[in-house]
């Protein structure tokens, strides 16, 4: 009887734990949130971007770089053999707004190219443009470094960066020709553990890493899912979105490239990549208003999209504004938002991309 009572107690405890984790997971994914449509005028679908546009970044001259074809654990496209990773550009100064595929170098493995987050660094000494791409060949993690060649609209492959601290990189922000900060969005590397078990456990095990050829180190910890990362126009602060904690962290850069937490801004959504307006310092975020619908897909109720703007983030009262919202019947699973010249680009994890006029 004592043994039976013990087993019953263990079963009850496990049931209670699983129940609590389930409720917590629904809370983290904002499963009960109902979205009110908030559309922008003149939104049009961008051509050639049918397999996602996970990250977008725009140079000051209006040239936008876009990563597409991401195959990520838990997404519908995770094991799609017909999807090929590519990099596109859009000239935001051209009214046609046509995405153009970049020519990839022959000495680069295109078959395993699985691009995620991207970042561009312009060398102030000669204006050379360097493109950093998070790549997941066979669902592993490495950083590809390219040089953009404007004359023939191509990329020159420079090198691949691997390191044991760069084990589950989601996004990165370049701070030199071969140095960057990067977010590790998971603790585990195994596909099942990181895709199913870790979100269910929902522990703050993710981090931010600084990389340079001379030094690699963890510079910030304690994130539930460190996702997007970017830098302030004056290069003094780093911004990191914690997708499962519904906020953005503001961190101060030190001379040794360490980061010190300054504040946390609640955004009320599951926000991914961060783009920063160079003139105003405003942050633009592509967000998932209800990620439960992404984990539990239903064609009748697809995962929606949301764009959030943060103004005056360093003030005592940052202004958080919802700029765009859709219930998934126009665009599913937004991951990034970037602006230029009164236009807003909205990218997604695996769906199409939009270009809208800002009000």
C-alpha positions in Angstrom: 0.0 0.0 0.0 2.9 2.3 0.8 4.5 1.7 -2.6 1.2 2.3 -4.4 0.7 5.5 -2.5 4.1 6.7 -3.4 3.6 5.9 -7.1 0.2 7.7 -7.0 1.9 10.7 -5.4 4.6 10.8 -8.1 2.0 10.6 -10.8 0.0 13.4 -9.3 3.1 15.5 -8.9 4.1 15.0 -12.5 0.5 15.7 -13.7 0.5 18.9 -11.7 3.9 19.9 -13.2 2.9 19.2 -16.7 -0.4 21.1 -16.2 1.5 24.1 -14.8 4.0 24.0 -17.7 1.1 23.8 -20.2 -0.6 26.8 -18.7 2.7 28.7 -18.7 3.4 27.8 -22.3 0.0 29.2 -23.4 0.8 32.4 -21.4 4.2 32.8 -23.0 2.7 32.3 -26.5 -0.2 34.7 -25.8 -2.6 31.9 -26.7 -5.7 33.8 -25.5 -4.9 37.1 -27.3 -7.5 38.2 -29.9 -6.1 40.5 -32.5 -7.9 43.6 -33.9 -7.0 44.3 -37.5 -4.9 47.4 -38.1 -4.0 47.6 -41.7 -1.9 50.2 -43.6 -2.8 51.7 -47.0 -1.5 50.3 -50.3 0.0 47.1 -49.1 1.3 44.9 -51.9 2.9 41.5 -52.0 6.5 41.5 -53.0 7.4 39.1 -55.8 9.8 36.2 -55.6 9.6 36.0 -51.7 7.2 33.1 -51.4 9.3 31.1 -48.9 9.7 33.6 -46.2 11.8 36.8 -45.7 13.0 36.1 -42.1 15.3 39.1 -41.9 15.6 42.5 -43.7 18.1 45.2 -43.3 18.4 48.5 -45.2 21.4 50.6 -46.0 21.3 54.4 -45.7 21.2 54.7 -49.5 18.0 52.6 -49.6 19.4 49.2 -50.6 17.6 46.5 -48.7 19.0 43.0 -48.1 16.5 40.1 -47.5 17.1 36.5 -46.4 14.7 33.9 -47.7 14.2 30.2 -47.6 14.7 29.5 -43.9 14.1 25.9 -42.8 13.8 26.0 -39.0 12.6 23.3 -36.5 8.9 23.5 -35.8 8.1 25.5 -39.0 6.1 24.1 -41.9 9.2 24.5 -44.1 11.6 22.7 -41.7 12.2 19.7 -43.9 11.1 21.1 -47.3 13.7 19.8 -49.8 12.4 22.1 -52.6 13.1 25.3 -50.7 16.5 26.9 -51.5 18.1 29.6 -49.3 18.7 32.9 -51.1 19.6 36.5 -50.6 17.6 39.3 -52.4 18.0 43.0 -52.6 15.4 45.8 -53.2 16.2 49.3 -54.3 13.9 51.3 -52.0 14.4 54.4 -54.2 12.9 52.6 -57.2 9.1 52.8 -57.4 9.0 49.3 -58.8 10.1 47.8 -55.5 11.2 44.6 -57.2 13.2 42.0 -55.2 16.3 40.9 -57.2 18.2 37.8 -56.4 21.9 38.2 -55.6 24.4 36.1 -57.5 26.1 33.7 -55.1 29.8 32.7 -55.4 30.6 29.4 -57.0 33.0 28.5 -54.1 30.1 28.5 -51.6 27.9 25.5 -50.7 24.5 26.6 -52.0 22.7 23.3 -51.5 23.0 23.5 -47.7 22.4 27.3 -47.5 19.8 27.9 -44.8 19.9 31.7 -44.1 18.4 33.1 -40.9 19.4 36.5 -39.4 21.5 39.0 -41.4 23.5 42.1 -40.7 25.4 44.6 -42.9 28.5 46.5 -42.0 29.8 49.4 -44.1 33.6 49.9 -43.7 34.1 53.6 -43.1 37.6 53.5 -44.6 36.5 52.5 -48.1 32.6 52.1 -48.0 32.9 48.4 -48.7 29.7 46.6 -47.8 30.0 43.3 -45.7 27.1 41.0 -45.3 26.9 38.7 -42.3 24.5 35.7 -42.6 23.5 33.3 -39.9 23.4 29.9 -41.7 22.0 26.6 -40.5 23.3 23.8 -42.7 21.9 20.5 -41.5 20.3 22.6 -38.7 23.7 23.4 -37.3 25.0 27.0 -36.8 27.7 29.0 -38.5 28.2 32.6 -39.7 28.9 33.3 -43.4 30.8 36.5 -44.2 30.4 38.0 -47.7 31.4 41.2 -49.5 28.8 42.8 -51.6 29.9 43.6 -55.2 27.7 46.3 -56.7 29.1 46.1 -60.2 27.6 42.7 -61.0 25.1 42.5 -58.1 26.8 39.6 -56.4 28.3 38.4 -53.2 31.9 37.5 -52.8 32.5 34.7 -50.2 35.1 35.6 -47.6 34.9 33.0 -44.8 32.8 30.8 -42.5 32.8 31.4 -38.8 32.2 28.6 -36.3 32.6 28.6 -32.5 31.3 26.5 -29.6 29.6 29.6 -28.1 27.8 30.2 -31.4 25.6 27.1 -31.1 22.1 28.3 -31.8 22.4 31.7 -33.3 19.2 33.5 -34.4 20.4 37.0 -35.3 23.5 39.1 -35.2 24.6 42.7 -35.5 28.0 43.5 -37.1 30.2 46.0 -35.4 33.3 45.6 -37.6 34.5 43.8 -40.7 34.8 40.5 -38.8 33.2 41.2 -35.4 29.6 41.1 -34.2 27.2 40.4 -31.3 24.9 37.4 -31.8 21.8 36.0 -30.0 21.6 32.3 -29.1 17.8 31.7 -29.0 18.0 28.2 -27.4 20.1 26.3 -24.8 19.8 22.9 -26.5 21.1 22.1 -30.0 19.1 18.9 -30.7 16.2 19.6 -33.0 13.5 17.9 -30.8 14.9 19.4 -27.5 15.1 22.9 -28.8 11.9 22.8 -30.8 9.6 21.1 -28.3 11.1 20.5 -24.9 12.8 23.8 -24.3 9.8 26.1 -25.2 7.7 23.9 -22.9 10.2 24.2 -20.0 10.4 28.0 -20.7 13.6 28.7 -18.7 15.8 31.8 -19.2 18.8 30.0 -20.7 19.4 32.0 -23.9 22.2 34.5 -24.2 24.1 37.0 -26.2 27.7 36.4 -27.5 30.4 38.8 -28.7 32.6 37.5 -31.4 35.9 38.8 -32.9 39.0 36.9 -34.1 40.7 37.9 -30.9 38.0 37.2 -28.4 34.7 35.3 -28.1 32.6 35.6 -24.9 29.1 35.5 -23.5 28.2 39.1 -22.7 24.5 38.9 -21.6 22.4 36.1 -20.2 18.9 35.3 -18.8 16.7 35.4 -21.9 13.8 33.1 -22.4 14.4 33.3 -26.2 16.9 35.9 -27.3 15.8 36.7 -30.9 16.5 40.0 -32.7 19.5 42.2 -32.0 20.6 45.6 -33.3 22.7 48.7 -32.4 21.9 52.3 -31.7 22.9 54.9 -34.3 25.6 56.2 -31.9 26.9 52.6 -31.5 26.7 53.0 -27.7 23.8 50.6 -27.0 22.7 47.2 -28.1 19.0 46.2 -28.3 17.9 42.6 -27.8 14.3 41.2 -28.2 13.3 38.4 -25.8 10.5 36.8 -27.8 9.0 34.6 -25.0 9.2 37.4 -22.4 7.5 40.0 -24.7 10.1 42.7 -24.2 13.2 44.5 -25.5 16.4 44.8 -23.5 18.5 47.9 -23.7 22.2 47.3 -23.0 25.2 49.6 -22.8 28.4 48.8 -24.6 31.6 49.0 -22.7 35.1 49.5 -24.0 35.9 45.8 -23.7 32.7 45.0 -25.6 30.9 43.7 -22.5 27.2 44.6 -22.2 25.5 46.1 -19.1 21.7 46.0 -18.8 20.1 49.5 -18.7 16.4 48.9 -18.9 13.7 46.5 -20.3 10.8 47.8 -22.4 7.5 45.7 -22.5 6.0 45.4 -26.0 3.1 43.0 -25.3 3.9 40.8 -28.3 6.3 38.1 -29.3 8.8 40.2 -31.2 11.6 39.0 -33.4 14.1 41.0 -35.4 14.8 44.7 -34.7 15.6 47.4 -37.2 16.7 50.9 -36.1 16.0 54.1 -38.0 19.4 55.8 -38.4 18.0 59.4 -38.2 15.5 59.0 -35.3 16.8 56.0 -33.4 13.3 54.5 -33.5 13.1 50.7 -33.3 10.9 48.7 -35.6 9.9 45.1 -34.8 8.2 42.3 -36.6 6.1 40.3 -34.1 3.9 37.3 -33.6 0.7 38.5 -31.8 -0.2 34.9 -30.9 2.5 32.3 -31.3 0.2 29.5 -30.0 -1.3 29.5 -33.5 2.1 29.0 -35.0 2.8 25.9 -32.8 -0.8 24.6 -33.3 -1.5 25.5 -36.9 -5.1 25.7 -38.1 -5.8 26.9 -41.7 -9.0 28.6 -40.5 -7.1 30.5 -37.8 -3.5 31.2 -39.0 -0.9 32.9 -37.0 -1.2 36.6 -37.4 1.4 39.4 -37.9 2.1 42.6 -36.0 4.5 45.5 -36.4 5.5 47.5 -33.4 7.5 50.8 -33.3 9.3 52.0 -30.2 10.2 55.7 -30.0 12.3 57.5 -27.3 13.5 54.1 -26.0 16.2 55.7 -23.8 13.7 58.1 -22.1 11.8 57.5 -18.9 8.6 56.9 -21.0 9.3 55.1 -24.2 6.4 55.2 -26.7 5.3 51.7 -27.9 3.0 51.8 -30.9 1.3 49.1 -32.9 1.7 50.2 -36.6 0.2 47.2 -38.4 -1.8 44.1 -37.4 -3.3 41.3 -39.4 -5.0 38.1 -38.2 -3.1 35.9 -40.6 -5.4 36.1 -43.6 -3.1 38.5 -45.4 0.3 37.7 -43.9 1.3 34.9 -41.6 4.1 35.0 -38.9 5.9 38.3 -39.3 9.5 38.3 -38.1 10.9 41.7 -39.2 9.8 45.2 -40.2 12.0 47.8 -41.9 11.3 51.3 -43.2 12.7 53.7 -45.8 11.3 56.7 -47.6 7.8 56.3 -46.2 7.6 52.6 -47.1 7.4 49.7 -44.7 8.7 46.2 -45.5 7.2 43.4 -43.5 9.0 40.0 -43.7 7.9 36.6 -42.4 9.3 33.3 -41.1 7.9 31.2 -44.0 5.1 33.2 -45.7 5.1 36.1 -48.2 6.4 39.7 -47.7 4.5 43.0 -47.9 5.4 46.5 -48.8 3.0 49.2 -47.3 2.7 52.9 -47.3 3.1 54.4 -43.9 0.3 56.7 -42.7 
